[in-house]
């Protein structure tokens, strides 16, 4: 079953479409109703569920003695950070909440990729693949270009941190800048959309963070 936003994640009002049929090749699409991202609970529930999966994978890795002390502490710190940011995201609304959830999804996927390596098997299926954000029950939300760029950049920050290419302090500074951009984006989307000029401004800010990340990487 696929649910696809006709207008993309981050836009205030979106159409909800249901693809009906058997298997991945079902083609018939029926518009069911309209929902809004001012209530992103449908997304935050996915974050909670998938974070719980990571906690179980972490416990499995510990039980099998697969983690060196440094990596054990690093992964636990990341799990705790994501849990704290998830709790904070639940107090947000609208675009700010949706933006934060996309970032958390990328952090979770990055950790999931690491557990696939640690446990030496594909134990974690990513939340986001391409531009598709898979929520609970196999439904899919389509990410727009800005959300996808934010997701990719957050993943790069997390990946570099887990690979010890940047310090915790550097990662936190970059993430704080990402949060500021999300706040800026929320203001731009107050009228329900981004114009070309606003999109270019956001991409320019993302490019600055990407450049600083590459410079900081060891």
Secondary structure, DSSP 8 states (H G I E B T S, - for coil): -EEEESS-TTSSEEEEEEEESSSTT--EEEEEEEEETTSTHHHHHHHHHHHHHHHHHHHHHHHTT---HHHHHHHHHHHHHHHHHHHHHTT--HHHHHHHHHHHHHHHHHHHHHHHHHTTS-----SEETTEEE-GGG-EEE--HHHHHHHHHHHHHHHHHHTTSS-HHHHHHHHHHHHHHHHHHHHHGGGSS--HHHHHHHHHHHHHHHHHHHHH--
